[in-house]
Amino acid sequence: MTDLGEAKCALRAVRAVCGLPVVVSLTYDEGARGPATMMGVRPEQAAVDLTQAGADMVGANCGNMSDEAWVRTIATLAANADRPIWAKPNAGLPQLVDGKPLFSMAPAEFVQLGRKLVDAGAKAIGGCCGTTPRHIAALAAELNQE
C-alpha cells in the first residue's frame, strides 16, 4: 500500500473478521528527502501510526529504492516500532528493457542485501518483484546458518 489511511482501514477490516497476526507493509520510493510512499508517508510516521493501530508487524515491500535506501527504511521502521519489522525488497531497481521490467540483481547480491536488512532490524524477509525461487533459497540458506 502507499496510503497510510488505506493501510489502517485494511488493518481494521482484517481485525474485524479474524484474529490472525497481521503484517502491514507500505511501498516506499527513494526521493530527494529520503524514502517515502508516493503519498508522502515517511517510514517513521508509518511505524508509529501502524503500531498504534495494532499491526503485529510493520514493513516495507516493493518500491523503487537502492540498497542503501532499503537499509535506511528498515532501520527507521525498527527505530520507531516496538514490534517485528518485515522487509520484502525487489531484486534490484527495475529497468525497462523492450518495454518489460527487468530486475538484474543476482541471488548472491540479494543475499547481501538481505544480510544488511537483518542487521538493520528486519525479523522477516521475503522477495518482491524480480525475485525467483533461487533468490529466496539463497537467502534462506544464508540466514538459516545462524
N, C-alpha and C positions, 0 to 999 in steps of 0.2 A: 504494500500500500504506500501511497505517497502523502495522504492527508491524515493528520492526527485525529481529527474529529471522526472520520470514517473508521479509522482503526479502533477507536474507543467504542464506537457504535457496534462494530462487528464483535468486539470482546463482550459487550453487554448481551448481545444476541446469543452468543455461544454459551455464556454463563446461564442464560435463561432456559436453555434446553438440555444441558448436560453438565456433569461435574468433573469432566476430564481436565487435566492440566492444559493450559492454553499458552502458546507462544504467539507473541505479536511482533511482527517484523515490518520495518519500513525500508523502502528503497531510496538510497542516497546517491547523489551525484557530486562530483568534485567541482566546487565553484571557486570563485575568486576569494570568498570569505571562508572557505573550508567546506566540508561536506554538509549538505542539506538536501532535503527532498525537493522535488520540483515545486512543492507548495511552500517552501521556505522553512520547513521544520528542521531544526538542528538536532543532532543526536542527544545533547544534554537535556533539551526540553522533552524529547520523546521518552528518554529513560525515566525522568521524573513523572511525567504525566501517565505513562503506561504502567509504571509501578503503582502509582496511586490508584489507577483504575482497576488494578487487580490482576494484571498479566502475571503468569507464573515464570515466564522467561521473556526477555525483550531482545531484539536483534536487528540485524541488517541483512538484506538479501539483494542480489542482482546489482543494478546500478552501473554507473559509468565512472569508476574510480581506479586510480593507480593503487598499487600495493601499499604505498605509504599512506594514502588516504584511508584505505581499508583498516590499516593498523590504528590510525588515529581515531577512526569512527568507533571501533570496538573498544579501544582504551577509554574513550569518552563515555560510551554506554556503561562500561564496567565501573567507572568512577562515579556515576550518577544513579546507579540502580543497586538495590540491595538483594538482587536475585540473579540467577544464572543468565549469561549472555550467549546468544546464538548468532552464528555467522554462516552465511551461505553465499560466498562470492562466485563470480563468473570465472571462467578460465581465461582471464586477461581482459584487456579492453577490446570492445568489439570494433572490427574493421569491416567495411563493406567491400566485398570482392565479387564482381559480376552481379551486383545487386543483392547479394546474400551476406548476412553477417558471418564473420569468421572470427573465432576465438583461438588465438595461436599459442596459448600457454600450455606447455607440455606437462604431463603428470608430475615430473620431478620438480618443476617450478611451482606447481600448485601445492606440492608438499611443503616447499619452503615458505610459501605464503601461509599455509595452514599452521605451521610451527609458530610463525610470528603472531598470528591471531590468537593462538593459545597463550602465548607469552603476554599478549595484550589483555587477556581476560576472558576469551571465549571458552565456554564449557561444552558447547555442542557445535560441530562444524559439518556442513554439507557442501553441496556444489550446485550452482545455478547454471545459467547459460554457458554452453560450450563444454561443460564437464561431461565426462564419459565414465562408464564403469571403471576404466583404467585409472582415471584421476582419483576416484573415491577409494579404490582398492589400495593405491599407493599411499594415500593419506591415512587410511585406516592402519595399514602395516606400520607406518612411521609412528603414529600416535599410540598404537597398542603395545609398543615396545616398553612403555613406561610402567 
